[in-house]
Amino acid sequence: MIQHIEISDISLRSKIKNGEISLGGNKKLKIYGLLSCKSGKRMKQQNRVFFSSEQEARENQFRPCGHCMKTEYKKWKDGLI
């Protein structure tokens, strides 16, 4: 898990381009989702974190976003993941 306030914009863009970062999350709400999610783009930078995989996000006790990851969210809500 990488916190947005601890990484420079250039380094962040590089990691996204290289596939090292594929998901973003809100550390206060414990929600993760796609980098293109409108909800994620509106959150404060100090609350934003990044993950390399869904597994990493779940290991950090985050749940899927209900807007951009509807299928995964439904599975989480039903207790399947």
N, C-alpha and C positions, 0 to 999 in steps of 0.2 A: 504494500500500500504506500503510495506516494502522496503527500499532501501538496496541494497547489501552491501554498505560500512558501514551500521549501524548494521549489524548482523554478528555474528561469523559463521565460516563454520560449526561448530558442531551444533549450534542452527539451522542453515539453513537446514542442512541434516535432523535433527529431525523433523522440521516443514513439510518438503516435505514427509518424511516417514509417518507422522501422517495425512497427507492430508490437513494440514492447508494452504499449498501453492500448487497451481496447475498450475499457469501460470507465465510467466516471461514477462518483457517488457523493452522497451528502453524509458527512461524518456525524452530524447531530441527529439526523432522522434515521440513519443506518439504512439508507436505500441506495441501490446501485442501478445503473441503466446505461443505455447507449450514449456515446459522445454527442450524437446528433439530437438528443431528446430536448424538447423545448423547456421542460421543467428543470433539467440539469443546467441549461444555459443561463437560467434566471437566478440560480443560487449564488450566494455570496462566495467570493474566492476563498475566504478563510474557512468555509465549511466544505469545500470541494476536495475530494481525494480521487486517486486514479488507481485502477487495477489492471493487471495483465490478463486476467481470466475470471470467469464466473466462479470458479472454484476458490480463487483467492478471496473474492468478495464474500462468499459464503463462509469461508474459514474465519473471516473477521466479523461474523455475525450480522452481515448486511442482507437485506431482502431485495428481491427484484422490484423494479419500478412498475407501477400499474398502468402507466401511459405508454411507454415504449417497449415494454417486455410483457405484454398481456398474457401470453401462454405460460411463461415462467412464473409470473405473478399468480396466476390461477393455480398452478401446481403447488406453489409455496403456500397459498391460502388454504388449499385442500389438504395440506400436510404431506404432500408427496416428495418434497425436497426440503 
